[in-house]
Structure formats: C-alpha cells, structure tokens
C-alpha cells in the first residue's frame, strides 16, 4: 500500500515505481530548510532570479509609462 509521503516515478526504462519523498509538506520543508541551512537557505538563487526577472520588469515599466504618456496627450 502506498503512503501519502510516497509518490510514483517513471524510470528511464518506462517502468513506474513507488519512491519515498523527502518532504511531508510545506511546514516540514520550511523546518528542514531552517535546520539544515538557516536563514541563508531561504534566499538561495535570489541573485540569478533577479537577473532573470529584471529585464522583463523594466520592459513592462517602460511600456506602461509610454502608454500612459500617449493616452494623456489625447
């Protein structure tokens, strides 16, 4: 019988097998991250993510401001 913390994975050979999951939910994940990595663990990847998101945010801002300027002229 499969327990809640187990899951199904598809192997490279095409077989389905039950695997044990390491985390039991969001609260369990947060507790384990805090114990293993401390506060720093919650901010891993923030710099690469910021670099990925910044160009899109800048484009959105420029388009919004340009549109508002264009609409206020009419």
C-alpha positions in Angstrom: 0.0 0.0 0.0 1.2 3.5 -0.9 1.5 6.1 1.9 0.9 9.8 1.5 4.6 10.6 1.5 5.3 8.2 -1.3 5.0 9.0 -5.0 5.2 7.4 -8.4 8.1 8.0 -10.7 8.7 6.9 -14.3 12.1 5.3 -14.8 14.2 5.6 -17.9 13.2 2.1 -18.9 9.5 3.1 -18.8 8.6 1.4 -15.6 6.5 3.0 -12.9 7.8 2.6 -9.3 6.9 3.9 -5.9 9.5 6.3 -4.3 9.8 7.8 -0.9 9.5 11.5 -0.7 11.9 13.5 1.5 9.4 16.3 2.5 6.0 15.9 4.1 4.5 19.3 3.1 5.3 23.0 3.2 5.7 23.3 7.0 8.0 20.2 7.1 10.1 21.7 4.2 10.5 25.0 5.9 11.5 23.4 9.2 14.1 21.2 7.4 15.5 24.1 5.4 15.8 26.2 8.6 17.6 23.3 10.5 20.0 22.5 7.6 20.8 25.9 6.1 19.4 28.6 8.4 18.1 31.9 7.1 20.5 31.8 4.1 18.7 28.8 2.7 15.6 30.8 2.0 17.5 33.2 -0.2 19.4 30.8 -2.4 19.1 31.7 -6.0 17.8 35.2 -5.4 20.5 36.9 -7.5 20.1 34.7 -10.6 16.3 35.0 -10.3 16.6 38.8 -10.1 18.8 38.9 -13.1 16.2 36.8 -15.0 13.2 38.9 -13.9 14.7 42.4 -14.1 14.7 42.9 -17.9 11.0 41.9 -18.2 10.1 44.2 -15.3 12.0 47.1 -17.0 10.2 46.5 -20.3 6.8 46.4 -18.6 7.6 49.7 -16.8 8.7 51.4 -20.0 5.7 50.3 -22.0 3.3 51.3 -19.2 4.9 54.7 -18.8 4.9 55.3 -22.6 1.3 54.2 -22.9 0.2 56.5 -20.1 2.1 59.4 -21.7 0.5 58.7 -25.0 -3.0 58.4 -23.6 -2.7 61.6 -21.6 -1.8 63.6 -24.7 -5.1 62.8 -26.4 
